[in-house]
Amino acid sequence: MKTRNHILTITFLCGILTFGLQAQTTAKIKAEQLPETTQTELNKKYGKYHANEIVKKEDKQKQTTYEIELQKKNKLIYLVYSSEGTLVSKRKSKTFSFDGTEPIKKTPASHDGHNHTH
C-alpha cells in the first residue's frame, strides 16, 4: 500500500509541475508575426528603429502580449502590446558600451583629494 501511495503522490506532483510549467509560454518571433495593428503602429512610430528582439508571451489565462525591444543608435525602447494591438507599456533607456578607448577625466594637479588648504 505504501508503494501505491508513493506512486500516486509522485504522479500528483508531476501533474502540478507540468501545470506550473504550462502557466506561461514565451517564444521569440519575427516582426511579420505580430498582429497587423501592432505592425502598422511600429512602422508608423518607430520606422527608423531596429527590432533587437520580439517575444510573444501567453499567460495561464491565455492572455497574449508582445514584448518588443527597439534600438536606434544608443536609444532603447521597450514596448509591450496586447494581442489586440493596444500599447500596454513603454520604457526608454540608453545603451552604454565601454571598450577601453574612452578618455580618462583628469583632476586638477593642485588638488590631492583631501579637504584641506595648502
N, C-alpha and C positions, 0 to 999 in steps of 0.2 A: 504493500500500500504506500509506503514511503516513496518508493521509486516512481509510482504513478503521480503522486503529489508533486514531486520534483519536476517531472516532465511537464505537468500542467503549468507549474509556476514558470518554468523556462519558456514554454510556448507563450504564455501570457506576457512575460517581459519582452520577448522578441516582437510580439504584436505591438506593444507600447512603443518600443524603439522604432519600429518600422513606421508607425503612425507619426511619431515625432519627427522623423526624417522627412516625411512627406508633407509636413506642415508648411514648408516654404520651398519653392523651387526657384532657381536662378539659372539664366542662360545668357551667354554673350550672343548678341545678334548684330546684323548689319543694318545700316540706316534704311535700306529698302524694305526691311521687315517691320518697321514702325508703322503704326496706324497712319493713314493718309493725312488726317488733320494735323498730326504731330509733324509729319514730314514737311507739310506746307508751311507751318509756323517756323520750323527750324530754318528752312530755306529762306524765308522772308526776313526773319530777325537775325539769324546767325549764319548767313550765307558765306561770310568770309572766315568763319571758324572751321577748324578741323575737328572731327569727332574722334577723340582718342579711344573711347570705349562706350559701348551701349549695352546695358544689361536689362533683360526682361525678368521681372520678379512676379511670382504668384504666391500669395499667402494662403493660409489654410482655409480662409473664407472664399477662395478663388478670385480675389481681387487682384488685378494685374496692374503693375506700374512699370514704367520705363525710366531707368536712371541713365542719364547721358552726361558724359564729360567732354566738354568742348574746349579747344585751345586756339588762341591767336597770339603769336609771339610769346610774351611772358604772362598773358592773362588766361586764367582758367575759369570756366563757368560750369557749375554742377546743376543740372536740371532734373526734376522728377515730373513725369507726366502720367496722368491716369490713362486707362485704356480708351477713354472717350476723347482724349486729346487735350484735356484740361491741365494747365500748368499747376502742379501741386506745391513745388518748392523750387527756389533758385538761390544759389550761393556762389559768390565770386571769390576768387583767390588770385594770388600771383605765384608764379613759379620762380624758384631761385636755383641757380646752378653755380657751383664753385669748382673751378678746375685748377686753382692754384695760381692763375695769372692775374688775379685781382690786385690792385695796388695796395700797399700797406700804408695805413694812415700813420703819420709821424706826429709826435707831440713836440711842442717847442723845447729846445735844448735846455733852457733855463729852468724848466720845471722837472723836479726829480720825483714827483708823485706824492710828496709829503705836504702837509698843510702848515708849513712854517715859512717865515720870511728869511731871506739871506741878508 
